[in-house]
Amino acid sequence: MSNSVKLVAFSKEQPARLLAHYLLKNDIAAEYSYLDSEYAHAVILLRSEQEEQAKTIAEEFILNPNDGKYQSAAWDSASSVELVPEKSFSIAKVIGTLKTSPFTASILLCCVLLFILGNIGIIAPYQWLRIQPIGELVESHQWWRIIGPAFFHGSFLHISFNLVMWWVLGKQIERFFGISSLFVLLVLSASISNISQLLVVGPNFVGLSGVVYALVGCVWWLGWLKPDWGIWLPKPIIGFLLVWLVVGYIDILPIHMANTAHTVGLICGCAFAWWLVKRAK
């Protein structure tokens, strides 16, 4: 149908069919479809005017796909769907997954390598990449240091959260718009958020958080401005990250957060999404 849109896609067939059955039970016109991509098993919405209701249901499903109500819907349509657990871990599978988004994977591996080197006492990369006060940058002309802090992290929790979000969101942008768009967003958001953080609190900060918030803003606004592109982020995750942003300003946590970098990064991402949509038009 001309007004059909892709609601969501999965790497496995079972959850896609399960969600499609549940949507049909709720009088939402949807069907399962196979696509030629990594996330090959898609749920297609046949009536675009039902998109908001369908997205709400899809978000709930993603958060708890094993809820019995979804299997009940499959039973009602005389089709039992079993959610098959993932296969055991393998290096080949991990490498194959990383190859699907090479630039996103490269930045992820770079951050991991620098984190390992820092924790075994090799600090030369940090000394070469750490940001300097504006006056020193003007004198040294080592402008690469502006994005340097994005590649370093202070703790395992810090790097884990940032890299999970980088992988989940970055690969969406890379696959849909290409490496160049993700590269531009990385450099732009890292530069602007790091300079802003530098001017407000000084040079002692690290982390990919400013870029992560730019990805959040970009994917969030793309889902709002162009929902038919199929790039989106569940509302509970958006809500959590926005609340986390506010909590950072309240300063009730035992850690110091790069609040300025987070805020500026978010704004950069929203603006970049607007530019992508405008360019597409």
MOSUL-V761630 format. One record per pair of residues at least 12 apart in sequence whose C-alpha atoms are under 7 Angstrom apart, sorted by the first residue. I is the first residue (numbers start at 1). GAP is how many residues later the second one is. D is the distance in Angstrom with one decimal. If there is no record, write none. Layout:
i: (I	I)
gap: (GAP	GAP)
d: (D	D)
This chain:
i: (1	3	3	3	4	4	4	4	4	5	5	5	5	5	6	6	6	6	6	6	7	7	7	7	8	8	8	9	9	9	9	9	10	10	10	10	11	11	11	11	12	13	14	14	14	15	16	16	16	16	17	18	18	18	18	19	20	20	21	21	22	22	22	25	28	29	29	29	30	30	30	30	31	31	31	32	59	101	101	101	103	104	104	104	108	111	111	114	115	115	129	129	129	130	130	130	131	131	131	131	131	132	133	146	146	146	147	147	147	147	149	149	149	150	150	150	150	151	151	152	152	153	153	162	162	162	165	166	169	170	170	172	186	189	189	189	189	189	190	190	193	193	193	193	194	196	196	197	197	197	209	210	210	210	211	213	213	213	214	214	214	214	214	215	216	216	217	217	217	217	218	218	218	218	219	219	219	220	220	221	221	222	245)
gap: (45	43	44	45	40	41	42	43	44	39	40	41	43	223	36	37	38	39	222	224	36	37	38	223	34	35	222	30	31	32	33	34	29	30	31	32	27	28	29	30	29	28	67	68	69	68	16	25	26	27	15	52	53	56	63	51	12	23	52	53	48	51	52	48	22	16	17	18	13	14	15	16	12	13	14	12	175	70	73	74	76	63	66	67	55	40	41	38	37	38	16	19	20	15	18	19	14	15	17	18	72	71	70	45	48	49	40	43	44	47	56	57	58	40	56	57	58	56	57	54	55	53	54	46	47	50	47	46	46	12	45	59	25	21	22	25	76	79	20	21	17	68	71	72	67	64	65	61	63	64	53	51	52	55	54	49	52	53	51	52	53	54	55	54	50	53	49	50	52	53	51	52	54	55	12	13	14	12	13	49	52	51	14)
d: (6.6	6.6	6.1	5.7	6.7	5.4	4.2	5.6	5.9	5.8	5.2	6.6	6.5	5.7	6.9	6.2	4.5	6.0	6.8	6.1	5.6	5.6	5.9	6.4	5.8	5.6	6.8	5.5	6.6	5.4	4.0	6.2	4.8	6.4	5.1	6.2	6.2	4.3	5.9	6.1	6.1	5.3	6.1	6.4	5.7	6.5	6.5	6.0	6.0	5.9	5.8	6.3	6.8	6.4	6.3	6.9	6.1	6.1	5.9	5.5	5.7	5.2	7.0	6.3	6.7	6.1	5.4	6.3	6.7	5.5	4.5	5.4	5.7	5.3	6.8	6.2	5.6	5.7	6.6	6.8	6.3	6.3	5.9	5.9	6.2	5.1	6.2	6.5	6.3	6.4	5.0	4.6	7.0	5.7	5.5	5.8	4.8	5.6	6.3	6.4	6.0	6.0	6.3	5.5	6.5	6.8	6.9	5.3	5.3	6.8	6.8	4.5	5.8	6.5	6.0	4.6	4.2	6.2	6.2	5.5	5.4	5.7	4.9	6.2	6.2	6.5	6.5	5.9	6.2	7.0	6.7	6.9	6.1	6.7	5.5	6.3	5.5	5.9	6.3	5.6	5.8	4.3	5.3	5.4	6.0	6.5	6.5	6.9	5.3	5.3	6.2	4.8	4.6	4.6	5.8	5.8	5.3	4.7	4.4	4.4	6.9	5.7	3.8	5.7	6.8	6.9	5.0	6.8	4.5	4.6	4.2	4.8	6.3	4.8	6.2	5.5	6.5	5.9	5.9	5.8	6.0	5.6	6.9)
